[in-house]
Amino acid sequence: MVKGETFDLALPEELNLGSYYLDVNLELGRGEKTAIYHKDKSYSFRELWILTNRIGNVLKELGVEPENRVLLVLEDSPEWVAAWLATMKIGAVGTHVYTYLKPHDYAYLLELVRPKVVIVDGVTLARVREASESSKFPRALLVAGDRLPELRKGEFSLRELIASAGEQLEVEPTHRDDPAFWNFSGGTTGRPKGVPHMHRDGVVAYESFNHILKYASDDIVFEEACISRALKTLKQQPPNVAGGIFFYKNEVSEPGWDDYGIDYTFGQKLLMNYGLIRLDQFHEVNGLDEEYKFYCADGDICFKLYENGKALIPLSDCFVTHNNVMNNAKQLNLEKSE
């Protein structure tokens, strides 16, 4: 058994995870800093805070009370983030599930979760509609996005309700041991199982990761959709394509380097700083040479793949921002952990 470092973390009895994750950023003067990058737009912490509060007021208007469940079935978006935070801020329990499931899967989840409100988008609306035909849940269906189809009884445009909702939201004084959200298992041993988490669990998880990783205000964690898009593209490629390369830029960039890009090496061959390599191809060339330091190893693995007749392709819709602000502090922390 490997046992890591332990440390003490004092938690107040009154603790609301939605407020803990979001409101503190405004209190610390980060309101105008970017909180989310989504497609070609960025959203500040203040914009996310306003969107969260408005969705919270919409949920309350629809009758959502503390410990009621709200089910999110929509693709990654600012609305997804705000709805999840808003649910916890009003003391309700956020649950979220995959967007690619079949109607019978959603029917099972509706009966298990028993949500008072379900939030969907154009991708999932039809399947969740079909699933709800044989269920008394949910009481209301909120549909995110624009250019929506004609909505039925009990269905509401999230965008329209947000427009008339208030920007101020009272934070529910939840206890640290109150339920905050459910995470579902993948269902590999049967049907998915909802794992409940308390408000304290989210704080402990973040503080534990941060104790080692030392997240800074300039760090950017790229969204899961980047990986999903990469996998979708790579699955469509011929066998000689060993992987794909993400476009990236540095948080503190050199003069003239303001856009996302990729590097070249070995006579105009692509170099992978960030990306995905097929595991079978990785093993075929014996993986990384551990004698190299990190920034040599990426060039080495590319060179070995090219020598083996394989190709790496650029993934023009996958982006990563490299935080090079805290490199020294992180390196020191890594050395201490070793």
C-alpha positions in Angstrom: 0.0 0.0 0.0 1.3 3.5 -0.9 0.4 6.1 1.7 0.8 9.8 0.8 1.4 12.8 2.9 -1.3 13.7 5.5 -2.4 17.2 6.5 -5.1 18.8 8.7 -8.0 20.6 7.1 -10.5 22.4 9.3 -14.0 22.6 7.8 -16.8 24.8 9.2 -20.1 23.1 10.0 -22.0 25.4 7.7 -20.6 24.8 4.3 -22.1 25.2 0.8 -20.0 23.7 -2.0 -21.5 25.8 -4.8 -20.7 29.0 -2.9 -17.2 27.6 -1.9 -16.3 26.9 -5.5 -17.6 30.2 -7.0 -18.4 33.0 -4.7 -14.9 33.2 -3.1 -13.5 34.3 -6.5 -15.5 37.5 -6.4 -14.6 38.0 -2.7 -10.9 37.8 -3.7 -11.2 40.3 -6.5 -11.1 37.8 -9.4 -14.5 38.8 -10.9 -13.0 39.9 -14.2 -10.6 37.0 -14.6 -11.6 34.3 -17.1 -13.3 31.3 -15.5 -14.3 29.3 -18.5 -13.1 29.1 -22.1 -15.9 27.6 -24.3 -15.6 27.4 -28.1 -14.7 30.9 -29.2 -15.8 32.7 -26.1 -14.5 33.3 -22.6 -16.6 33.9 -19.5 -15.4 35.8 -16.4 -16.0 34.7 -12.8 -18.5 37.5 -12.5 -20.4 36.4 -15.6 -20.4 32.8 -14.4 -21.6 34.0 -10.9 -24.5 35.9 -12.5 -25.5 33.0 -14.7 -25.3 30.6 -11.7 -27.5 32.9 -9.6 -30.1 33.3 -12.3 -30.3 29.6 -12.9 -30.6 29.1 -9.1 -33.6 31.5 -9.0 -35.1 29.7 -12.0 -34.9 26.4 -10.2 -36.4 27.8 -7.0 -39.3 29.3 -9.1 -39.9 25.8 -10.5 -40.2 24.4 -6.9 -36.8 22.9 -6.3 -36.1 22.8 -2.6 -33.1 21.7 -0.4 -32.2 18.1 -1.0 -34.4 17.8 -4.1 -32.4 16.3 -7.0 -31.7 18.1 -10.3 -30.5 16.0 -13.2 -28.2 17.5 -15.9 -28.2 15.8 -19.3 -26.5 18.3 -21.5 -23.2 18.7 -23.2 -20.3 20.6 -21.7 -21.1 24.3 -21.6 -21.2 27.4 -19.3 -24.9 26.5 -18.7 -23.8 23.0 -17.5 -21.3 24.5 -15.0 -23.7 27.2 -13.8 -26.6 24.7 -13.4 -24.4 22.3 -11.3 -23.2 25.1 -9.0 -26.7 26.7 -8.8 -28.2 23.4 -7.7 -25.8 23.1 -4.8 -26.1 26.9 -3.9 -29.8 26.5 -3.3 -29.2 23.3 -1.2 -30.4 20.8 -3.8 -28.5 17.8 -5.1 -26.8 17.9 -8.5 -26.7 14.8 -10.6 -25.3 14.4 -14.1 -25.2 11.6 -16.7 -23.7 11.0 -20.1 -25.3 12.6 -23.1 -25.0 9.5 -25.4 -27.3 7.1 -23.5 -30.4 5.5 -25.0 -34.0 6.4 -23.9 -34.3 3.2 -21.9 -31.1 4.2 -20.0 -32.6 7.6 -19.2 -35.8 6.0 -18.1 -33.9 3.9 -15.6 -32.1 7.0 -14.3 -35.2 9.0 -14.0 -36.7 6.4 -11.7 -33.5 6.1 -9.7 -32.8 9.8 -9.3 -36.4 11.0 -9.1 -35.4 14.6 -10.1 -37.8 17.5 -9.7 -36.1 19.2 -12.7 -34.1 17.9 -15.6 -31.9 20.2 -17.7 -31.2 19.1 -21.3 -30.1 20.6 -24.6 -30.9 20.0 -28.2 -28.6 16.9 -28.3 -30.5 15.1 -25.6 -34.0 16.5 -25.6 -35.7 13.9 -27.8 -34.3 10.9 -25.9 -35.1 12.3 -22.5 -38.6 13.2 -23.7 -39.1 9.6 -24.7 -37.7 8.3 -21.4 -40.1 10.6 -19.4 -43.2 9.3 -21.2 -43.5 6.4 -18.8 -42.3 8.2 -15.7 -43.8 10.8 -13.3 -40.4 12.5 -13.2 -39.4 15.2 -13.8 -41.9 17.9 -12.9 -40.2 20.3 -15.3 -37.8 20.0 -18.2 -35.5 22.9 -18.9 -34.0 23.1 -22.4 -30.7 24.9 -22.8 -29.6 26.5 -26.1 -31.3 28.5 -28.8 -33.2 27.6 -32.0 -35.2 25.1 -30.0 -38.0 22.9 -31.4 -41.6 23.6 -30.2 -41.7 22.9 -26.5 -44.4 20.8 -24.9 -46.3 21.1 -21.6 -43.9 21.1 -18.7 -40.9 22.1 -21.0 -39.3 25.5 -20.7 -36.6 27.4 -22.5 -33.7 27.9 -20.0 -32.5 31.0 -21.9 -35.9 32.7 -21.7 -36.3 32.0 -18.0 -32.8 33.2 -17.2 -33.5 36.5 -19.0 -36.1 37.4 -16.4 -34.5 35.9 -13.3 -32.8 37.9 -10.6 -29.0 38.2 -10.4 -28.9 37.9 -6.6 -29.3 34.4 -5.0 -29.4 33.6 -1.3 -27.0 30.8 -0.5 -28.7 27.9 1.3 -26.9 27.4 4.7 -26.2 23.7 4.2 -24.3 21.6 6.6 -20.9 20.1 5.6 -22.5 16.6 5.9 -25.5 17.4 3.8 -25.7 15.8 0.3 -24.3 18.0 -2.5 -24.1 15.9 -5.6 -24.2 12.4 -7.0 -21.6 10.9 -9.4 -22.6 7.9 -11.4 -20.4 4.8 -12.0 -19.8 3.7 -15.6 -22.1 0.6 -15.2 -19.4 -1.9 -16.2 -20.7 -4.4 -13.6 -24.4 -3.7 -14.3 -26.5 -0.6 -14.4 -24.9 2.7 -13.3 -24.9 3.4 -9.6 -25.3 6.8 -8.1 -22.6 7.6 -5.5 -23.6 10.4 -3.1 -21.1 13.1 -2.1 -21.4 15.6 0.7 -20.5 19.2 0.6 -17.3 18.4 2.6 -16.2 15.9 0.0 -15.8 18.5 -2.7 -13.7 20.7 -0.5 -11.5 17.8 0.7 -11.0 16.6 -2.9 -9.9 20.0 -4.1 -7.7 20.8 -1.1 -6.0 17.4 -1.4 -5.2 17.8 -5.0 -4.1 21.4 -4.5 -1.8 20.4 -1.7 0.4 18.6 -4.2 -0.4 20.3 -7.5 -0.6 23.8 -6.2 -3.2 25.2 -8.5 -2.6 28.9 -9.1 -4.9 31.6 -10.4 -3.3 31.4 -13.8 -3.7 27.6 -14.2 -6.1 26.4 -16.9 -7.5 22.9 -16.9 -8.8 22.0 -20.4 -12.3 20.6 -20.6 -13.1 16.9 -21.2 -14.6 17.7 -24.6 -11.1 18.3 -26.0 -10.3 14.7 -25.3 -13.7 13.5 -26.6 -13.2 15.3 -29.9 -9.7 13.9 -30.2 -10.9 10.4 -29.7 -13.7 10.8 -32.2 -11.3 12.0 -34.8 -8.6 9.4 -34.2 -11.1 6.5 -34.3 -11.8 7.5 -37.9 -8.2 7.4 -39.0 -6.3 4.6 -40.9 -4.0 2.2 -38.9 -0.8 4.1 -39.8 -2.0 7.2 -37.8 -0.5 6.7 -34.3 -2.0 9.7 -32.6 -3.0 13.4 -32.8 -1.5 16.6 -31.6 -3.3 19.4 -29.7 -2.8 23.0 -30.5 -1.3 24.9 -27.5 0.0 28.3 -26.3 1.8 29.5 -23.2 0.0 31.5 -20.6 3.0 33.9 -20.6 3.9 33.9 -24.3 6.9 35.0 -26.2 6.6 38.1 -28.4 4.7 37.2 -31.6 3.2 34.0 -30.1 -0.4 35.0 -29.3 -2.2 32.2 -31.1 -2.6 28.5 -30.5 -0.1 26.4 -32.6 1.9 23.3 -32.9 5.7 22.7 -33.2 7.7 21.1 -35.9 10.9 19.1 -35.7 13.0 16.6 -37.7 12.7 18.5 -41.0 9.2 19.8 -40.8 7.7 16.8 -39.0 5.1 17.5 -36.3 6.2 17.5 -32.7 3.8 16.5 -29.9 3.8 18.7 -26.9 0.2 17.8 -26.0 -2.0 15.1 -27.6 -2.9 11.4 -27.6 -1.0 8.4 -28.8 -2.6 5.0 -29.5 -1.5 2.6 -26.7 -0.6 -0.2 -29.1 1.6 2.1 -31.2 3.2 3.4 -28.0 4.1 -0.1 -26.9 5.3 -1.1 -30.4 8.1 1.5 -30.2 8.9 0.7 -26.6 7.3 3.8 -25.2 9.3 6.6 -23.6 13.0 6.4 -22.8 13.1 7.2 -19.1 16.7 8.4 -19.4 15.3 11.6 -21.1 14.0 14.6 -19.2 10.3 15.4 -20.1 10.9 17.9 -22.9 13.2 15.5 -24.6 11.0 12.5 -24.3 8.2 14.0 -26.4 10.6 14.5 -29.3 12.0 11.0 -28.8 8.6 9.3 -29.0 7.7 11.2 -32.1 10.9 10.3 -33.8 10.5 6.6 -33.0 7.0 6.6 -34.4 8.1 8.3 -37.6 10.9 5.8 -38.0 8.4 3.1 -37.6 6.4 4.4 -40.5 3.6 6.0 -38.4 2.0 9.4 -38.7 0.8 12.0 -36.2 -1.9 14.4 -37.3 -2.9 17.9 -36.1 -6.2 18.1 -34.2 -7.3 21.6 -35.1 -10.3 21.7 -32.7 -8.3 20.6 -29.6 -6.7 23.4 -27.5 -4.5 23.5 -24.4 -3.1 26.5 -22.6 0.2 25.7 -21.0 0.6 27.5 -17.6 4.3 28.5 -17.4 3.7 31.0 -14.6 4.2 28.7 -11.6 6.8 26.2 -13.2 9.5 26.8 -10.5 7.1 26.4 -7.6 5.6 23.3 -9.1 9.0 21.7 -9.8 10.1 22.3 -6.3 6.9 20.7 -5.0 7.4 17.7 -7.3 11.0 17.3 -6.0 9.7 17.3 -2.4 7.1 14.7 -3.2 9.7 12.4 -4.6 
